[in-house]
Amino acid sequence: MPKQAKQGLTPLEPNELSGRLLDLLKQQSTELRDIDVGQHVQRIHANQLGGPLQFSTQFVMRNKPCIIEGAFEEWPALHKWNAEYITQKAGAAEVTVDITPHGRGDSVTNIDLTELLGGQHSGEKEGAGPPQEQQRKKEMNAELEGVQGCTQCFVTPCERKMQVGQFFHLLRASRCVPGIVPYVQHQNSSFLEEFGFLLADTQPELSWANEVFGGSPEAVNLWIGDDRSVTSYHKDHYENMYAVVRGTKIFHLMPPSDSYRMYQRRFPAAQWQCSGTPVACESKEQESMLQQLGISQLRPQMLEPRCHVAWTEVDPEPEDLEQAAQDFPLYYDEDLPEPLLAEVGPGDLLYLPACWYHRVSQTCSQSAQGHDYVMAVNFWYDMAFSHSPWVSMKLVEGLAEVLRLKDEHEFER
Ligand SMILES: O=C(O)CCC(=O)C(=O)O
């Protein structure tokens, strides 16, 4: 006979049970902020960190973000990096540039089905290819078939290789070209793989961080863009050391224990592709630049082989707040903690712990020439542990109580 029956504890009705489980998750969200993480991201000077062990116990082992000032003040990049300098150092080297129509790479996007490149909606034949492939296309097309007008897809950027000088030119010129937003954001360790000519301006490894995380970073990426680019909420299984060199990055942060408020779902995966239709430009010069780079109007195309990606649509700055609050009530619930905000400026290093949801927007520094951009280098380290054991323990105990596996008032006699 099950143990709870012997003790005379009756299981809760499913509705009451799920209500109680949700209450516990909410309680954990609030307690985590009150007891450990706090309501603000702490700023600390590198001189006060007290060495790798102290940083580890104060922040890493508590899965707690912080902004470290003065951690890389000896990097020449801080005073050298601008478009002219980087272009001159790069010479003819080509780098990968991600392009989207609205600055939102890797995000859930409403797609007008008539806009889809390829697939049944633009005439792809189901009968083509081997039988298995035909069946798969049929299923995927059936999924889209019932949908009229728009559907939601997870869409990744169009990728183009170009010289660094061409990228900066495109970044500036595209401010007057609707539907084209370039961003250097390739996450293939792009700093080491494609921007080797800038390594001497930084330290390609943060030696004290290597000590904290027990080795060299898995990837070091370079980010160059402007205030049009926004990275939507997502989480990474990496410890992230994010160094801003120019401009300011604004991180909205939600801890892993709030993941039940993020409404992560699966979406069909697509990618922005150049459609061949020329982009409407203001000048002949812009037109020929886009032509030379092989850039035309962007339209989404379903990924082949077809697949789904789990992502969240939640955004801290939605176009329609009322609608968003209806769609995602737990995220906007005023009784629950708001996302933490981290404003990371030039010379600041953000420690972004593994598995925290983060959404990143940016504001530009203006150079003497009036060219705006934001530049950052980030170090991804393998994650080595889970978040606070105390919080996990509280959750497990609470769940055990609700499930009648444990007495609620164990200290009462
Ligand atoms: O800077 C950005 O746009 C995004 C950064 C990011 O998502 C990351 O470092 O994991």
PDBQT file of the ligand as one rigid body, heavy atoms in Angstrom, charges set to zero:
ROOT
HETATM    1  O1  LIG A 501      25.360  41.156 -27.288  1.00  0.00    +0.000 OA
HETATM    2  C1  LIG A 501      24.410  40.552 -27.739  1.00  0.00    +0.000 C 
HETATM    3  O2  LIG A 501      23.696  41.022 -28.634  1.00  0.00    +0.000 OA
HETATM    4  C2  LIG A 501      24.038  39.183 -27.204  1.00  0.00    +0.000 C 
HETATM    5  C3  LIG A 501      25.010  38.571 -26.259  1.00  0.00    +0.000 C 
HETATM    6  C4  LIG A 501      24.626  37.177 -25.840  1.00  0.00    +0.000 C 
HETATM    7  O3  LIG A 501      23.510  36.739 -26.023  1.00  0.00    +0.000 OA
HETATM    8  C5  LIG A 501      25.601  36.327 -25.184  1.00  0.00    +0.000 C 
HETATM    9  O4  LIG A 501      26.748  36.757 -24.955  1.00  0.00    +0.000 OA
HETATM   10  O5  LIG A 501      25.241  35.170 -24.848  1.00  0.00    +0.000 OA
ENDROOT
TORSDOF 0
